[in-house]
């Protein structure tokens, strides 16, 4: 995993260089994208030149730096943060909350949920609550965490028929987020869930006949049935708030007709 310099380091240069190297972009390529020169980019990275606020934001945009880290870049360069971090329950985000609730309700009977940057569940519909029925009470105490719910031995893990494959998918997803966001709390969560015991492979994990899934399915046992889903994750386009930027909406699409038919009767 890439290790970024601390924001406490003098100037924004080391941070910008780390983001450029992580994106595997040369100084010349970044300069062309940002309408600058490779010489100026070099001077900024080495601290010989202090970038303007506009330049910091322009470089961050072309390096696809997360919104929270753009604030860190601005601070390191001596400027005030540009993006607020509004609590989700703030009245200013009332329209967002209402929109999320409508989206989740409209997706029923299929499961859908919204998580923050630490995979804490901030909203979920009845389809999700149907799947987590029977999970250990401790895991259902706020804040619910999607990774713990999925991988903890008292969570969904014993019922996931393809646990090893699904666990690998979730851990890889977390690794990508750690590299992107430099989050120590997220790293701690990763180390926690990666250490959960994994049962020996179950022959039932593999279907007796090949199934033409178009994406890795989540195959989970529920009341004597094996339900199959494929996951889709969406984020908000061009967010201007740290909280909004770190929200992700995950929907589980039935991967076979039997799953869709069952949910129509079990949830609605």
Helices and strands as residue ranges (DSSP letters): H 13-22, H 27-33, H 38-46, H 53-62, H 67-76, G 91-93, H 94-107, E 112-115, E 121-124, H 126-131, G 137-140, H 146-151, G 157-159, H 163-181, H 184-194, G 203-205, E 218-222, E 225-234, H 242-245, E 248-254, H 257-266
